[in-house]
Amino acid sequence: MEVLIRNDQRYFKLGFFSLSYRLLVFSTTLLLNSLITGYLNIIGVTYMAKAFEVQDLRTLKDEIIQLRNRKSQLLSQLRKLERERNQSRSERDELNTVASENFAQVKELKDLRDKNNRAIQELKMVRRSVLEEMKGLIEKAQMLQAEIKSMDIDEKEIQQSYSIRKRINSLDWKIQTTPSMGITEERQITEQVNSLMEQLGEISVSEEKLKARKELNREINNLRGFLDHSWKDFSELVDKSQKSHQQLSELYEAGKRAKDEADRRHQEFLEKAEEIRVLRDEFRALNKTLREKSSIFKEQSRIQKERVQIERDRATAEMLEEQSEKIRKKLSQTKKKTLSIDEMRIMMTQNPDFLEESPVDEEEE
């Protein structure tokens, strides 16, 4: 079978088997796309808005966008809270270290202060005992001084006692070393010795009291020297104790402030940790919701695309059927079977064997 195609007043005889079928199909596809696009522009938008849940998808998409925005906000808040939590933890640990170091120094200073205080108490007891002893010695010295004063013996008389003793010793020696001494002379020497002894008696008593008073004064001076020296030691110990107490008080207050601040930082840490836990729970729930809605959105989008494709295919079929019906009507009403290239393409799309079954000519342009 042969087909006569008229184009630019020229006629070409083409055999069906020499016609490029691929070229025909390609050009037919372009034609169909052009026709379908125009057709859908006229009827498609209104119909699709009614046929598919476009608004639902848009709402779902908006929800997904909102969820993603909220997710981004949560991530930002979590990072900020984690930085603040870590900062609070770091500051808490540093403050606890400072507090521990201060309290350790406080303990050392307290031990030193207590040691000094014990030494002070011991020295106080010793000084009190020495003072009591010195008071007794002073009273004894005063009593001796009163007795010496009552005897009315002065230092000159005491010096004379040395000469009297010397004379007595000389007379005793004479009696003992003179065998030829007469009784009268011996009696005279003896009476003279007894007289000297009486004079020396009162002076000797006074001399012994003076020696005792001097010994008491020496002991009193020794005790007074100890008290003076111990007072210096006592003052140094008191000064050390007061300084230790002042230092440990300052360190304790600094340590307490550091500990209180560390406790406050720890409370902040716990609060931040709780906020993070709440946000993480919200983040996990949001992520779950986001995955679910994203999955629904993808599925609904797929279904909508399938529906659009089905509608496009249906519209295409209806359009081709309508155009084919017009072409068949045209062919049935005219004696000369002539069609345009586009019309032949439409007919061949509906029926690939159209040219074999119905010989036609191409219309002149």
Order of alpha helices (4+ residues) and beta strands (2+ residues): beta-beta-alpha-alpha-alpha-alpha-beta-alpha-alpha-beta
